Amino acid sequence: MAACSGYYPVEVDSADQLTGVWSDWSGVTVEFEDDGTFTAEGFDKEDVVGWGCSGFAERQHGTWTPSGSYGDVTFDGVDCEDMKLAFYGSPSSFVACFTQDVTSGGCTHEFSRDRG
């Protein structure tokens, strides 16, 4: 897969565009709920969100808020400042990635919505 910087930013302004289960190439999953919360599995095994974060457990919870081409993300019980959720691709088929620098496309893992 290409790095996030190879994609065009996508505007995501409603929860229904993001709700559901998303996964990356390594099998890490994130389920975004329409109430603005998420549950992830596997964040402790991979460098999913990049450097500067510590304290991930196997199962991770948090909150998210969409606001255009990125969303604000907060992890419960994790020391992780300035984390964003960036959206790239096309409006009908986009990826999401956790990054601390949305302008440089600093993504280590890209998540796509699971279909089926």
Backbone as CSV, one residue per row, in Angstrom:
resi,resn,N_x,N_y,N_z,CA_x,CA_y,CA_z,C_x,C_y,C_z
1,MET,0.827,-1.178,0.000,0.000,0.000,0.000,0.872,1.241,0.000
2,ALA,0.386,2.276,-0.599,1.096,3.552,-0.612,0.954,4.237,0.735
3,ALA,1.872,5.105,1.046,1.776,5.883,2.271,0.616,6.852,2.147
4,CYS,0.152,7.342,3.274,-0.990,8.263,3.252,-0.712,9.483,2.395
5,SER,0.535,9.895,2.304,0.842,11.099,1.540,0.528,10.926,0.061
6,GLY,0.351,9.680,-0.402,0.015,9.427,-1.793,-1.468,9.546,-2.089
7,TYR,-2.278,9.806,-1.075,-3.721,9.915,-1.238,-4.158,11.360,-1.131
8,TYR,-5.319,11.636,-1.700,-5.918,12.955,-1.532,-6.728,12.971,-0.244
9,PRO,-6.708,14.075,0.500,-7.530,14.164,1.715,-9.012,14.041,1.384
10,VAL,-9.760,13.410,2.270,-11.203,13.219,2.115,-11.893,13.881,3.301
11,GLU,-12.991,14.562,3.043,-13.772,15.183,4.104,-14.702,14.152,4.738
12,VAL,-14.600,13.979,6.054,-15.472,13.089,6.808,-16.085,13.921,7.927
13,ASP,-17.364,14.225,7.802,-18.003,15.106,8.769,-19.142,14.463,9.549
14,SER,-19.460,13.218,9.234,-20.534,12.561,9.981,-20.082,11.179,10.437
15,ALA,-20.632,10.760,11.556,-20.249,9.488,12.150,-20.548,8.306,11.237
16,ASP,-21.637,8.385,10.453,-22.009,7.232,9.635,-20.992,6.944,8.535
17,GLN,-20.145,7.910,8.182,-19.097,7.660,7.192,-17.974,6.794,7.766
18,LEU,-17.880,6.747,9.091,-16.759,6.055,9.724,-17.167,4.849,10.560
19,THR,-18.411,4.795,11.016,-18.806,3.705,11.907,-18.629,2.348,11.240
20,GLY,-18.245,1.378,12.044,-18.012,0.026,11.566,-16.622,-0.453,11.945
21,VAL,-16.275,-1.621,11.477,-14.979,-2.230,11.778,-14.006,-1.923,10.650
22,TRP,-12.829,-1.458,10.999,-11.757,-1.133,10.070,-10.547,-1.971,10.448
23,SER,-9.755,-2.362,9.475,-8.555,-3.141,9.779,-7.411,-2.701,8.876
24,ASP,-6.197,-3.046,9.303,-5.029,-2.733,8.493,-4.419,-4.031,7.982
25,TRP,-3.321,-3.945,7.255,-2.680,-5.096,6.623,-2.159,-6.114,7.626
26,SER,-1.918,-5.695,8.883,-1.339,-6.614,9.870,-2.386,-7.298,10.731
27,GLY,-3.669,-6.967,10.525,-4.731,-7.593,11.297,-5.193,-6.799,12.506
28,VAL,-4.611,-5.625,12.743,-5.078,-4.755,13.817,-6.452,-4.214,13.414
29,THR,-7.391,-4.197,14.343,-8.739,-3.727,14.018,-9.147,-2.565,14.923
30,VAL,-10.019,-1.724,14.385,-10.629,-0.626,15.130,-12.103,-0.626,14.780
31,GLU,-12.955,-0.632,15.805,-14.394,-0.506,15.561,-14.845,0.861,16.051
32,PHE,-15.280,1.687,15.094,-15.773,3.023,15.396,-17.276,2.947,15.606
33,GLU,-17.734,3.435,16.753,-19.160,3.452,17.078,-19.741,4.815,16.751
34,ASP,-21.050,4.856,16.486,-21.676,6.129,16.135,-21.821,7.084,17.311
35,ASP,-21.508,6.617,18.522,-21.551,7.513,19.683,-20.219,8.222,19.927
36,GLY,-19.271,8.078,18.989,-17.991,8.760,19.113,-16.946,8.012,19.915
37,THR,-17.169,6.722,20.149,-16.175,5.905,20.845,-15.600,4.882,19.869
38,PHE,-14.488,4.275,20.263,-13.930,3.185,19.470,-13.298,2.156,20.380
39,THR,-13.200,0.934,19.863,-12.490,-0.151,20.521,-11.546,-0.738,19.497
40,ALA,-10.284,-0.871,19.875,-9.268,-1.407,18.973,-8.666,-2.664,19.570
41,GLU,-8.178,-3.541,18.707,-7.462,-4.725,19.155,-6.168,-4.846,18.375
42,GLY,-5.059,-5.061,19.101,-3.773,-5.270,18.467,-2.848,-4.074,18.481
43,PHE,-3.273,-2.952,19.065,-2.405,-1.774,19.101,-1.119,-2.027,19.881
44,ASP,-1.123,-2.992,20.775,0.074,-3.289,21.559,1.102,-4.080,20.768
45,LYS,0.720,-4.681,19.649,1.614,-5.555,18.897,2.317,-4.857,17.743
46,GLU,1.807,-3.742,17.303,2.345,-3.062,16.124,2.595,-1.593,16.436
47,ASP,3.428,-0.958,15.640,3.647,0.474,15.755,2.566,1.179,14.947
48,VAL,1.323,1.038,15.379,0.170,1.483,14.605,0.083,3.005,14.544
49,VAL,0.372,3.654,15.632,0.190,5.097,15.688,1.506,5.860,15.620
50,GLY,2.610,5.188,15.439,3.889,5.880,15.330,4.530,6.143,16.677
51,TRP,5.584,6.886,16.637,6.383,7.159,17.833,5.709,8.180,18.724
52,GLY,6.058,8.167,19.976,5.557,9.172,20.897,4.346,8.764,21.699
53,CYS,3.911,7.516,21.590,2.772,7.028,22.360,3.207,5.811,23.156
54,SER,2.717,5.708,24.381,3.057,4.545,25.193,1.869,4.164,26.059
55,GLY,1.853,2.902,26.473,0.819,2.425,27.378,-0.313,1.674,26.719
56,PHE,-0.114,1.200,25.487,-1.187,0.471,24.816,-1.364,-0.923,25.397
57,ALA,-2.609,-1.305,25.598,-2.970,-2.655,26.006,-3.463,-3.393,24.768
58,GLU,-3.667,-4.703,24.898,-4.164,-5.485,23.760,-5.484,-4.932,23.243
59,ARG,-6.365,-4.611,24.179,-7.655,-4.039,23.798,-7.635,-2.582,24.224
60,GLN,-7.920,-1.702,23.290,-7.814,-0.273,23.552,-9.143,0.427,23.290
61,HIS,-9.460,1.395,24.119,-10.693,2.169,23.974,-10.341,3.642,23.840
62,GLY,-11.279,4.401,23.319,-11.080,5.835,23.230,-12.258,6.519,22.594
63,THR,-12.045,7.789,22.243,-13.081,8.577,21.600,-12.530,9.207,20.327
64,TRP,-13.427,9.533,19.415,-13.045,10.183,18.163,-14.110,11.186,17.786
65,THR,-13.691,12.225,17.073,-14.586,13.252,16.582,-14.165,13.616,15.170
66,PRO,-15.017,13.372,14.167,-14.631,13.748,12.802,-14.729,15.260,12.620
67,SER,-13.807,15.814,11.836,-13.873,17.254,11.557,-13.166,17.548,10.243
68,GLY,-13.761,17.104,9.146,-13.164,17.364,7.838,-12.229,16.256,7.411
69,SER,-11.028,16.612,7.021,-10.090,15.606,6.507,-9.284,14.935,7.607
70,TYR,-9.616,15.218,8.860,-9.012,14.515,9.974,-9.993,14.518,11.137
71,GLY,-9.720,13.672,12.111,-10.549,13.625,13.304,-9.673,13.669,14.529
72,ASP,-10.206,14.190,15.612,-9.487,14.185,16.881,-9.670,12.838,17.546
73,VAL,-8.589,12.309,18.122,-8.606,10.989,18.745,-8.031,11.084,20.155
74,THR,-8.698,10.422,21.102,-8.194,10.315,22.460,-8.207,8.851,22.863
75,PHE,-7.094,8.367,23.376,-6.997,6.990,23.839,-7.147,6.956,25.348
76,ASP,-7.979,6.045,25.872,-8.134,5.885,27.314,-6.882,5.237,27.888
77,GLY,-6.278,5.880,28.889,-5.150,5.296,29.595,-3.849,5.231,28.822
78,VAL,-3.721,6.008,27.752,-2.505,5.988,26.940,-1.934,7.399,26.862
79,ASP,-0.624,7.489,27.027,0.067,8.764,26.899,0.350,8.999,25.420
80,CYS,-0.480,9.814,24.768,-0.379,9.993,23.325,-0.925,11.375,22.968
81,GLU,-0.038,12.355,22.816,-0.463,13.720,22.581,-0.626,14.026,21.094
82,ASP,-1.546,14.904,20.798,-1.746,15.443,19.446,-2.052,14.388,18.389
83,MET,-2.707,13.302,18.777,-3.029,12.252,17.811,-4.258,12.664,17.003
84,LYS,-4.185,12.443,15.710,-5.289,12.710,14.794,-5.591,11.438,14.017
85,LEU,-6.763,11.398,13.431,-7.154,10.334,12.524,-7.327,11.003,11.171
86,ALA,-6.449,10.702,10.223,-6.471,11.347,8.910,-7.200,10.466,7.907
87,PHE,-7.916,11.087,6.977,-8.716,10.374,5.976,-8.194,10.715,4.580
88,TYR,-7.908,9.662,3.787,-7.357,9.838,2.445,-8.033,8.895,1.464
89,GLY,-8.065,9.260,0.204,-8.603,8.398,-0.845,-9.663,9.108,-1.644
90,SER,-10.809,8.455,-1.816,-11.952,9.070,-2.477,-13.130,9.012,-1.510
91,PRO,-14.118,9.869,-1.658,-15.250,9.866,-0.724,-15.955,8.514,-0.606
92,SER,-15.969,7.728,-1.677,-16.655,6.440,-1.629,-15.758,5.310,-1.115
93,SER,-14.459,5.507,-1.134,-13.531,4.467,-0.691,-12.275,5.140,-0.148
94,PHE,-12.257,5.359,1.162,-11.117,6.050,1.745,-10.483,5.214,2.845
95,VAL,-9.259,5.577,3.212,-8.553,4.934,4.304,-8.445,5.924,5.447
96,ALA,-8.227,5.391,6.628,-8.012,6.207,7.810,-6.671,5.800,8.409
97,CYS,-5.950,6.753,8.935,-4.699,6.409,9.601,-4.490,7.309,10.803
98,PHE,-3.895,6.746,11.831,-3.575,7.497,13.033,-2.234,8.183,12.805
99,THR,-2.167,9.477,13.046,-0.939,10.228,12.808,-0.869,11.430,13.738
100,GLN,0.327,11.867,14.033,0.513,13.081,14.811,0.850,14.264,13.913
101,ASP,0.994,14.021,12.603,1.305,15.093,11.664,0.507,14.877,10.383
102,VAL,-0.685,15.450,10.320,-1.551,15.233,9.168,-1.030,15.904,7.908
103,THR,-0.165,16.907,8.037,0.328,17.612,6.858,1.393,16.826,6.107
104,SER,2.159,15.981,6.814,3.223,15.241,6.142,2.798,13.840,5.737
105,GLY,1.591,13.427,6.118,1.145,12.071,5.786,1.917,11.020,6.553
106,GLY,2.246,11.327,7.801,3.047,10.418,8.616,2.243,9.244,9.133
107,CYS,1.916,8.301,8.263,1.110,7.137,8.647,1.982,5.893,8.642
108,THR,1.842,5.076,9.659,2.527,3.799,9.644,1.583,2.662,9.243
109,HIS,0.297,2.823,9.536,-0.699,1.809,9.207,-1.936,2.483,8.644
110,GLU,-2.467,1.944,7.556,-3.687,2.464,6.965,-4.828,1.496,7.225
111,PHE,-5.939,2.011,7.667,-7.107,1.206,7.973,-8.167,1.402,6.912
112,SER,-8.755,0.297,6.465,-9.873,0.371,5.532,-11.060,-0.355,6.145
113,ARG,-12.245,0.058,5.740,-13.458,-0.528,6.307,-13.620,-1.961,5.850
114,ASP,-13.914,-2.844,6.804,-14.170,-4.237,6.468,-15.549,-4.345,5.809
115,ARG,-15.607,-5.051,4.724,-16.872,-5.239,3.999,-17.371,-6.651,4.238
116,GLY,-18.674,-6.807,4.120,-19.197,-8.152,4.222,-20.304,-8.295,5.203
